[in-house]
Structures are given as C-alpha cells and as structure tokens.
Amino acid sequence: MIIATLAFYLFAIMTVASAFMVIAARNPVHSVLFLILAFFNSAALFVLLGAEFLAMILVVVYVGAVAVLFLFVVMMLDINFTELRQGFLQYLPIGALIGFILLVELLLVVGGWSLSPEALQLETTAKVAVNPEFTNTEQLGQLIYTKYAYLFQAAGMILLVAMIGAIVLTHRQRAGVKKQVIAEQVYRRPEEAMAVRKVEPGQGV
C-alpha cells in the first residue's frame, strides 16, 4: 500500500510538472516532448487505478499519434516564434484577468462540491453491476456500446465535423503552388507527354 501511494504521488507530481513545462518551455519542440512525458505519467496513473485499457489507449493514440503529429508539424512548419512572442506583454493583462476568473470559478466549484444522494445511489448500483468474471476492457466495452452507444456515436460525429471544419479552414488556395491533378494525369495522351526526335550522329539534342 505504501509503494502504491508513493508511486501515485511520484506520477502525479511528474504529470503536473510536465504539464507546466508544456506552457513554460520556450522551444515548441521541448513543449511537445514534455507533453509526451505528461501522457506517459497519466497512463501510469490509470494503471494504478486499474484501468489498463485506458492507459494503453492513452499511450497508443495520444503518444503514438497525436503527440508525434504535433512534433512533426512543429518541426516542419517554418514559424518565427520570436515574432509571435513580441506581443506577449500587450495581451498579458487580459490573459491574467481570464486566468483569475477561471481560478475563482474552480475554487467555487471545488468549495461547493458534494455528492448528492442520487450520485451515491448510482455509485452503489455501479459497484453492484460490476461482474468480476469480465476484464476491465470487456466491462468498459459493454458499457459504452450498450448503455451509451448513441452518446458515443454522437461524440464521434462531433469529432468528425470538427475535423472537416479544421481541414476546410486551413485549406487555402495559394498562388504559385503546383498541385497534382489526377484526372489530367490519367487522361494525358502519350504524344502530349513525350516527343520523338531524330538525332544525327555528332549532334546534340
């Protein structure tokens, strides 16, 4: 029990410190690396809670796909971060005001938080409904794809619409950029793509 408690505090402190370094690091590549470290520590916390499937999904999906994609995008984009940081002091008062409002809201929520009788009843019902014969992954799948199937599909549709919107917003027509047109390549005739010339001996093309 003591080892589990020490491991919890270790991973929790590392997660909070990594999350802070994500926004405090000057180099965006270092920020992404700290984000990956935060994901790994969060996965370790899920393992301590007994949610092995969520820990695996966090590592495979977020670390293996999302964070690595962020890293590639940051490394490939030619962004002048020094120029972006020049207006930091200009927006500092507004950012401090918004941060203070969010802090007050969090304190109000935490200070007035309490479990209602309905929540306690739901917690008791959920504990009774747990079947020890099934693994954590099987129980989670049965819960998502039976009781919360429509909500799960709705969340997927929202993410799909958000992805399409992001693609549409970032897809801009730029002048001077050559694009590949598959239809023109397919319907191109041989005489348009190559020319046969007779070269005499001793002459160049």
N, C-alpha and C positions, 0 to 999 in steps of 0.2 A: 504493500500500500504506500509506503514511503517512497519507493522508487517511482511508482506511477505519479505521485504528487510532484516529485522533483522533475520528472520528465515533462509533466504538464506545464509547470512554471518555466522550464527552460524553453520549450517550444513556443509558449505564449509570449515570452519576452522577446525571443528571436523574431516572431511574427510581427509584433508591434514595432520593433526596431527596424526591421526590413521595410515595413510599410512607411515608416517615417523617412527612411533614406530614399524611397522611391520619389518623394516630392522634394527632398532636400538635396539630392545629388545634382551637380552642375552638368555632368555629362549624361545625355539621354541614354546612351548605351549602358552606363552604370545603373541608371534607373530601371531599365528592363531586367538587368541581372539581379538587382535587389528584389524586383517583383517576382522573379522565378524563385528566389530564396524564400520569399513570403509564402508562395504557393506550396513549396515543399514542407515548410513548417506547419501550415494549415492542414496539409494532408496527414502529417504526423498526429496532429490533434484529433482528426477524425478517426485515426486508428486507435487512439486511446479511448475514444468514445464507443468503439465497437462498430463503427460504420466503415468497414473496409472497402465497400463498393464506392462510396463517395470519395474516399481517399484515392482510389485508383482512377476514378473519373477526373478528379482534380489534377492529378499528375499527367494523365494521358492527354486530356483535352486542353486544359489551360496551359500547362507547361509545354507539352509536346506540340501544340498547335498555335494557340493564341499568343503566348509569350514569345515563342520563336518567330511568329509572324511579325509581332511588334518589333522585335530585334532586327529582322531583315528590312522592314520598312524604314526604321530609323537609320540603319546603316546605308541604305540605298538612296534615300532622299538627300538632296543637297540643300539643306536648310541652314541658314545663318542664324544660329541660336543666340549669338551675341546681339544681333539686331533686334531679335524678338524680346530680349530682356531689357532693352533700353527704356521701355515704357512701364517698367515694373513699379517704380515709385509713384507713377501717376495714378495707377489703379489700386495702390496699397490701402488707402482709407476705405474705399468701397469694399475691397476684399476683407478687411478687418471687421467692418460692420456686419457683413454677411456671416463671417465666421462667428462673431459674437452672438448673433441671433440664433444660429444653429446650435451653439453651445447652450444657450438659455433653453431652447426647446428640448434638447437632450436631457438637461438637468430636470426640467419639468416632467418629462416622460418617466425618467428613472425614479424621481421622487414620488410620483403618484402611481407607480406601478404596483399592482396587486393582482392576485389570481381570483377570478370570480368563481362562485360555486359551480357554474356551468363548465368552466375550464377544468376545474378539479374533477368533475364528473367525467368529462371527456378523457382526461388523463387516466383515470381509473379504468374506463372502458377500453382504452387503447392498450393498457397493460394486460387486461384480461384477454384481449383479442390476439395477443402475440402467441404464435404457435412455435414451441421450441423445436419442432421437428424440421422446420424450414430454416434456411440460412438467412442472413441479413439481406442479401441481394434478392432472394426469392420473395421475401415479405415486402420489400420495397417495390418490386415489380408488380406484385399482386395489388398493392395499394394504389399505385399510380395508374395502372392500366384497367382498373375496375371502378373504384370509387371516384377517382379524379381523372378519368380518361378525357372528358370533354374539356376540363381546365387545362390538361396537358396539351391537347390539340390546339386550344386557343392560344396558349403561350407559344407554341411552335409557329402559328400563323402570324402572331405579333412580331416574332423574331424574323420571319421571312419578309414581312412588309418593311421592317426596319432595314434589313439587308438590301432590299431592292431600292429603297429610298436613298441609302448611302451611296449605292452604285450610280443612281441617276444624278445625284447632286455632285458627285466627283467626276462624272464623265463629261468632259468638256471638249469641244472641237477646237483644236489648236492649229493655227496656220503654219504651214511649212513642215508638218509632220506627216510622213508617209505611212499609210495604213494598208493593211493587207485585205484585198477584196477577193474572196474565194470564188465568187461567181465569174469574175473576169478571168481568173486563172484557169478555171475549168473550161470555159468556152473559148479560150485562146487557141487560134489555129497555128499549125507549125510554120506556115510562111510568115506569120507575124512575129514569131519568136526567134527565128534564125534565118540567115541568108547564106546561100551557097555562092562562092566566088571562085573563079578560076585564076590561080596564081601561076604566073610564068616562072620558069627557073631563073633564079638570081634576082627576083623582085620581091619586095616586101608586101605586106597586106595593106 
